[in-house]
């Protein structure tokens, strides 16, 4: 099959697709839910979870609100509402699922292929597009690096879908904790307000408090194929052995003011000084390439994947490597805050081959006619998706895919 034929076929599938997450892909997700992993007999809880996944994946988009030409246009939201009782039941099941697994979850090579997602930030519609494009958890292992909530329009719906998938596929879907999965952060950046707005009769704030308890139960890191370490933020001076993540962090826990748990969700690469420095964020640390290199050599890692940032270098690609190529920052929420940025995921295949999948927003006038006519597919102009970057990243030797050491 030629590249142009494959591209046309993918475009047709995508253009017929996202309300057809309402049909074809939603059916696929439901079928995978009912038959995957040998999760045991059908129980009322699993029936509830399957129904919730299907409803969230099938829901259509809300009608666009006409605005003046000068007004800023935002993405249409998905037209779905999750009842308070359903949220509380989901949170109870999710916290149990998280606590059955360790703070450092391990994804063995026989669970590949795997797709790693960076920050989502409440962009529920875009999350559905990405999952529609990549495939259901019955075929693919998912590792999410955190920051599911805040700033975006539908944090509740996004995190509920991910929690439901975690419950249904406990050994195929892994949700790591980000710095926004925290009581103090969500009070400031929108998630608390969203809970108050959508559940106005919840005077005791049970919805918000139950979500916070789920966040307090989330794991902090994942190890893929014993070679790729994943977390939301980055490294810590308190991390001597990988097992320290399990022995030091006792869940449920809030994110403390300092220590290993804090650094795993807050720290950043790119320090100006050699070694460790105080972070300019006012919490945790930053570190230079020598810290990353020594850590990878000591623990026999190929490289580290983290989220937490979108820098100017990432605007056109959705990812960015440190200069030594040992750490990559991944950001999946494309057109974040209407900034026009590209988003990306990282796919790890059997044989430890890796490849980026890029999601780039496009303007309405650049869309193919068939796609432009389908308002259920495209947000704010739309999104093009393809493997790797169509523009050569001259600073990244792995821009066209790469193979990890075995």
Helices and strands as residue ranges (DSSP letters): H 3-15, G 19-21, H 24-35, H 44-58, H 84-99, E 104-107, G 109-111, E 114-117, H 124-134, E 141-144, H 155-168, E 173-175, H 183-189, H 191-198, H 206-217, E 221-224, E 228-231, H 244-248, H 260-266, E 268-269, E 276-278, E 285-287, H 289-299, E 303-306, G 312-314, E 319-321, E 327-330, G 336-338, E 343-349, E 353-361, G 364-366, H 369-372, E 383-387, E 402-403
